Amino acid sequence: MRLVFSPEARLEFEEAVRYYNRQLAGLGTGLQEEVRAVLRRMRTWPLAFPLEAGEIRRALLGRFPYKLLYSIESDHLYILAVAHQHRKPNYWVSRTVKK
């Protein structure tokens, strides 16, 4: 299944990678690798992740305090947010799903 990132989610992901690379060289690469692994699981088992709100599902990362929030569309998974688990809960709720 195809993956589509919202512009906001893409920006959040890029900012998180930059932040971790500033903390420790290569740590941002670790975040990228973990997100890729979670995306692979989402593509394989899109219904395996729990619902967060309405039809929006969440996929938690293991090593980093982030979650991927996504919806299952007819021909793709739409990633609404790459959200920190402990900051600004539900800030992403007003984002619309791209059909």
Residue pairs with C-beta under 8 A, 6 or more apart in sequence:
1 43
1 46
1 75
1 76
1 77
2 75
2 76
2 77
3 39
3 42
3 43
3 76
3 77
3 79
4 73
4 76
4 77
4 78
4 79
4 98
5 13
5 79
6 78
6 79
6 80
6 81
6 95
6 98
8 80
8 81
8 92
8 95
9 68
9 69
9 79
9 80
9 81
9 82
12 81
12 82
12 83
13 35
13 82
16 28
16 31
16 64
16 66
16 82
16 84
17 28
17 29
17 31
17 32
18 28
19 28
20 27
20 28
20 30
20 31
20 64
21 27
21 28
21 29
30 63
30 64
31 61
31 63
31 64
31 66
34 61
34 62
34 63
34 64
35 61
35 66
35 68
35 82
38 59
38 60
38 61
38 68
39 68
41 48
41 59
42 49
42 59
42 68
42 70
42 77
43 77
46 57
46 72
46 77
47 72
49 57
49 58
49 59
50 57
50 58
51 57
51 58
52 58
52 67
52 69
53 90
53 93
55 71
55 72
56 69
56 70
56 71
56 80
57 69
57 70
57 71
57 72
58 67
58 68
58 69
58 70
59 67
59 68
59 70
60 66
60 67
60 85
61 67
61 68
65 84
65 85
65 86
66 82
66 83
66 84
66 85
67 82
67 83
67 85
68 79
68 81
68 82
68 83
69 79
69 80
69 81
69 83
69 92
70 77
70 78
70 79
70 80
71 77
71 78
71 80
71 97
73 97
73 98
73 99
74 99
78 97
78 98
80 92
80 95
80 97
81 91
81 92
81 95
83 91
83 92
